């Protein structure tokens, strides 16, 4: 499985727009993309404008399909308006193992 960890810094005045846009993108990704298995958005303690995403896809092709989706283009436009320029760091990888006891939020 293809995994992606994304770190971003949001401009304080763009925080609300960012949160609405990433929420819509994450929801549509899991709902509309069969290859998107997980899309978590986490805040960073002590920094209200820093966020980390964890995304999990069946494979790299599913991630490329995600990047071609209309909701991704909408997200990208909002990101261009709200993120601190140059702050986004993408770290791709492969899921090696997982353990979970989570319940649906």
Secondary structure, 3 states (H helix, E strand, C coil): CEEEEEEEEECHHHHHHHHHHHHHHHHHHHHHCCCEEEEEEEEECCEEEEEEEEEEECCHHHHHHHHHCHHHHHHHHHHHHHECCCCCEEEEEECCCCCCCCCCC
